[in-house]
Amino acid sequence: MKVLITGGAGFLGLHTANIYAADGHELTLVDIAEYNKEEYKGEHINFIRDDVRNKELMEKLSAENDIIIHCAAALPLWEREEIFSTNVNGTRTVLEAAFNQGKKRTVFISSTAVYGIPEKHPIFEDDPLIGVGSYGESKIQAEKVCQEYRDKGLIVPIIRPKTFIGPERLGVFQILFDWVESGKRIPIIGDGKNRYQLLDVRDLVDSIKLVVNGPEDLVNDTYNVGAEEFGTVEEDVGALCEYAGSGARVMKTNAAFVKFFLRIFEKLKLSPLYEWVYGTADKDSFVAVEKIKNRLGWSPKWSNADSLIDTYKWYLEHKHELPTQTGVTHRVAWKQGILGLFKRFL
């Protein structure tokens, strides 16, 4: 099978590519970012550095491949205009090309950010969509584009993953790992008694494989994916601190006080933490995964704590090889900004 993966240089793109390559498929990856080709394990991978908004390119690549897995997205730290252009217009370009070239199935990776900050848990796929910030809002609009093409006859499975981690994940988690390794107190917003579900990227790729291979009448739908085993924030971050043995420990804070200043720091571009991160940090945040389990037989293997620890182990083993520059993707460290100043006193 020939598989086209958009966002192929990203965190999810890398893991998806390596698992599909291991199964012997021919891959084409497209991304605006630069690839580190040594990270990819397959022999039959075509690396293309270009933009999913390039209509002519997407028509050509759609014609050449059997399945499209659309992972490309502008992340929350990008500018609002770029987020909507990439996430909404880019998705339309990908789906239009698939439709024009007679491809029946295109997988769209959405986000549980489409639910905003709900009061009811667990969150089900048919609950209201109230995105927080440009990223969440853009994913809602992109899902509407997916529905347009479903109505035209395209098979468009939508996967809504919780925040996913695993080997190669940096971004905001690099900040956490840096503080844990340094033996610092780890401030959590609020008392840490809230349950916050994560997802291991390897479990996410398993869900992608299921919607790629499953029956059309079952996969042409929307599915939440998240860890089944997760505790409170205090428990899961505490498990990471205990594993590290560095002296790092959880520090509870006044949620309203911390959020007030984080909101100011975000507006002043002094902090990498954006609204959806700190807005949900002291809230329960978990989705129901029974739908994909019951219909497609998905079964996640990683708990929050195990995935955090495994990702941290990878970080320790590879931190001296990591790029020194900061950025706005999950594959590089984020600039800590004013958080780095606070770290010195904790």
C-alpha positions in Angstrom: 0.0 0.0 0.0 1.2 3.5 -0.8 0.6 5.9 2.1 0.7 9.7 2.0 1.4 11.3 5.4 1.1 15.1 5.7 3.0 16.7 8.6 5.6 13.9 8.1 8.4 15.8 9.8 6.3 16.3 13.0 6.1 14.2 16.1 3.0 12.2 15.1 4.2 12.1 11.4 7.5 10.5 12.5 5.9 7.8 14.6 3.2 7.1 12.0 5.8 6.8 9.2 8.1 4.5 11.1 5.3 2.1 12.0 3.9 2.0 8.5 7.4 1.6 7.0 8.0 -1.3 9.4 4.9 -3.0 7.9 6.5 -2.7 4.4 4.4 0.1 3.0 5.7 2.7 0.5 5.5 6.2 2.0 5.4 9.8 0.9 5.8 12.5 3.5 5.1 16.1 3.0 5.9 18.9 5.5 7.1 22.5 5.4 9.7 21.6 8.1 13.1 20.1 7.5 13.4 16.3 7.9 16.1 14.5 9.9 16.1 11.5 7.5 18.2 9.4 9.9 15.2 9.2 12.3 13.1 7.3 9.7 13.5 3.6 9.5 12.0 2.7 6.2 13.7 2.1 2.8 10.9 3.3 0.7 10.2 6.8 1.9 9.8 9.8 -0.4 10.5 13.1 1.5 8.9 16.2 0.1 9.4 19.6 1.7 6.4 21.6 0.7 3.1 22.9 1.9 -0.3 21.1 2.1 -1.9 24.3 0.9 -0.1 23.7 -2.5 -3.1 22.5 -4.5 -1.1 21.3 -7.5 1.2 19.2 -5.3 -1.6 17.7 -3.3 -3.5 16.7 -6.5 -0.3 14.9 -7.7 0.4 13.2 -4.4 -3.2 12.1 -4.0 -3.1 10.5 -7.4 0.1 8.6 -6.6 -1.0 7.2 -3.2 -3.7 4.9 -1.9 -4.4 6.3 1.6 -3.9 9.8 3.0 -3.2 10.4 6.7 -3.6 14.1 7.3 -1.5 15.0 10.4 -0.3 18.5 9.3 -1.3 21.3 11.5 -0.2 24.7 12.7 0.1 24.5 16.5 -1.2 26.9 19.1 2.0 29.0 19.4 1.7 30.0 15.7 0.1 33.2 14.6 -3.7 33.1 14.4 -3.9 33.7 10.7 -1.4 31.0 10.0 -3.3 28.5 12.2 -6.5 29.0 10.3 -4.9 29.1 6.9 -3.0 25.8 7.6 -5.6 23.9 9.6 -8.7 24.9 7.7 -7.7 25.8 4.2 -4.9 23.2 4.2 -7.4 20.5 5.2 -9.8 21.6 2.4 -6.9 21.4 -0.1 -6.0 17.8 1.1 -9.6 16.6 0.9 -10.4 18.3 -2.4 -7.4 16.6 -3.9 -8.4 13.2 -2.5 -11.9 13.7 -3.8 -10.8 14.8 -7.3 -8.4 11.8 -7.6 -11.0 9.3 -6.6 -9.5 8.4 -3.3 -12.1 7.0 -0.9 -10.4 7.3 2.5 -8.5 10.2 4.1 -7.8 10.2 7.9 -8.0 13.5 9.7 -6.2 14.1 13.0 -8.3 16.6 15.0 -7.9 17.3 18.7 -9.9 17.2 21.9 -9.2 20.9 22.1 -12.5 21.1 20.1 -14.3 20.5 23.4 -12.9 23.6 25.1 -13.1 23.4 28.9 -16.3 21.5 29.6 -17.7 20.9 33.1 -19.0 17.4 32.3 -16.8 14.3 32.2 -16.1 12.0 30.5 -16.6 13.9 27.2 -18.3 12.0 24.4 -18.0 12.5 20.7 -21.4 14.1 20.4 -20.8 16.7 23.2 -20.8 20.4 22.2 -17.8 21.8 20.4 -16.5 25.0 22.0 -12.9 25.4 21.0 -10.6 27.5 23.1 -8.1 29.7 21.3 -7.2 29.8 17.6 -6.1 26.1 17.5 -9.3 24.7 19.0 -11.5 26.9 16.9 -9.6 26.0 13.7 -10.0 22.3 14.4 -13.7 22.7 14.7 -13.8 24.5 11.3 -11.6 21.8 9.8 -14.0 19.1 11.0 -16.8 20.9 9.3 -14.8 20.7 6.1 -14.4 17.0 6.7 -18.2 16.6 7.0 -18.6 18.5 3.7 -16.5 15.8 1.9 -18.2 13.0 3.8 -21.4 14.3 2.3 -19.8 14.1 -1.1 -19.0 10.4 -0.6 -15.4 10.6 0.7 -14.6 8.4 3.7 -13.1 10.7 6.3 -12.4 9.1 9.7 -11.8 11.9 12.3 -9.6 11.1 15.3 -9.7 13.4 18.3 -6.6 12.6 20.5 -5.9 13.8 23.9 -2.5 15.5 24.4 -0.1 12.8 23.2 3.4 12.0 24.4 6.1 9.4 23.8 9.7 9.2 22.6 10.7 12.3 20.6 8.1 14.5 22.3 9.5 17.9 23.4 7.7 21.2 23.4 6.0 21.9 26.7 7.0 18.5 28.1 10.7 19.4 27.6 10.1 22.2 30.1 8.6 19.7 32.5 11.5 17.2 32.0 14.1 19.9 32.4 12.6 21.0 35.8 12.2 17.4 37.0 15.8 16.5 36.1 17.0 19.7 37.9 15.2 18.6 41.1 13.0 21.6 41.2 9.6 21.9 42.7 7.0 21.4 39.9 4.2 23.9 40.2 0.9 22.5 39.3 -2.1 24.8 38.8 -4.5 24.2 41.7 -4.4 21.3 44.1 -3.6 18.5 41.6 -6.7 16.5 42.5 -8.2 16.8 39.0 -7.9 13.9 36.6 -6.1 14.9 33.4 -5.9 12.2 30.6 -3.0 12.0 28.3 -2.3 9.6 25.4 0.8 7.7 24.2 1.6 8.4 20.6 2.0 4.6 19.9 -1.6 4.1 21.0 -2.6 6.9 18.8 -0.9 5.3 15.7 -2.7 2.1 16.5 -6.0 4.0 16.3 -5.0 5.4 12.9 -4.2 1.9 11.6 -7.6 0.8 12.7 -9.5 3.5 10.8 -7.3 3.0 7.8 -8.1 -0.7 7.6 -11.6 -0.9 9.1 -14.9 -1.3 7.3 -16.1 1.9 5.6 -19.4 2.0 7.5 -17.6 1.9 10.8 -14.6 4.2 10.2 -16.5 7.0 8.5 -17.1 8.6 11.9 -15.5 10.6 14.7 -13.5 8.9 17.5 -12.0 10.1 20.8 -8.7 8.5 21.8 -7.0 8.8 25.2 -5.3 6.7 27.9 -7.6 4.4 29.8 -5.3 4.4 32.9 -4.7 7.8 34.4 -4.8 9.3 37.9 -4.9 12.8 39.2 -2.3 15.4 38.1 -0.7 15.1 41.5 -0.4 11.3 41.2 0.8 11.2 37.6 3.4 14.0 37.9 4.3 12.7 41.3 5.0 9.2 39.7 7.4 10.9 37.3 9.2 12.8 40.0 9.5 9.6 42.1 11.0 7.8 39.1 13.5 10.6 38.4 14.8 10.5 42.0 16.2 14.0 41.5 14.4 15.6 44.4 11.7 17.1 42.2 8.3 17.2 43.8 4.9 18.5 43.1 4.1 22.0 44.4 0.4 23.0 44.6 -0.6 26.6 43.8 -3.6 28.9 43.9 -5.2 28.3 40.5 -6.9 31.7 40.1 -3.7 33.6 41.1 -1.5 31.6 38.7 -3.9 31.7 35.8 -4.2 35.5 36.1 -0.5 36.0 35.7 -0.1 33.3 33.0 -2.8 35.1 31.0 -0.8 38.3 31.2 2.5 36.6 30.4 0.9 35.0 27.4 -0.4 38.3 26.0 3.0 39.8 26.6 4.6 36.8 24.8 6.7 36.1 27.9 5.4 32.5 28.4 5.0 29.5 26.1 1.9 28.4 28.0 -1.2 29.2 25.9 -4.7 29.5 27.1 -5.9 25.9 26.5 -2.9 24.5 28.5 -3.3 26.6 31.6 -7.1 26.9 31.2 -7.6 23.2 31.6 -4.7 22.4 33.9 -6.7 22.5 37.1 -9.8 20.9 35.6 -10.9 17.4 35.0 -10.1 16.6 31.4 -10.8 13.2 30.0 -12.8 11.7 27.1 -14.7 8.5 26.8 -13.0 6.0 24.5 -15.7 3.2 24.5 -16.8 4.1 21.0 -13.5 3.2 19.3 -12.9 0.3 21.6 -16.3 -1.3 21.0 -16.6 -0.6 17.3 -13.0 -1.1 16.1 -11.3 -3.1 19.0 -8.8 -0.4 19.9 -7.1 -1.1 23.2 -4.5 1.4 24.6 -1.4 -0.1 26.1 0.1 2.9 28.0 -1.0 4.6 31.2 -0.4 8.3 31.8 2.4 7.6 34.3 4.1 4.9 32.2 4.1 7.1 29.1 5.4 10.1 31.0 8.2 8.0 32.5 9.1 6.4 29.2 9.2 9.8 27.4 11.4 11.2 30.2 13.8 8.2 29.9 14.0 9.0 26.1 14.7 12.6 27.0 17.6 11.7 29.3 19.1 9.4 26.8 19.0 11.9 23.9 19.1 15.3 25.4 22.7 15.9 24.4 21.8 15.1 20.8 18.8 17.4 20.7 18.8 20.7 18.6 19.8 23.7 20.6 17.4 26.1 19.0 13.9 26.6 20.3 10.7 26.6 18.2 7.0 26.2 18.2 6.6 22.5 17.3 6.5 19.3 19.4 9.8 18.2 18.0 11.9 21.0 19.6 12.2 22.6 23.0 10.1 25.7 23.6 11.7 28.8 24.9 10.8 28.9 28.6 10.7 32.7 28.8 9.7 34.0 32.2 9.2 30.4 33.4 13.0 30.0 33.2 13.3 32.9 35.7 10.9 31.3 38.1 12.8 28.0 37.8 15.8 29.6 39.4 13.8 30.2 42.6 12.1 26.8 42.9 
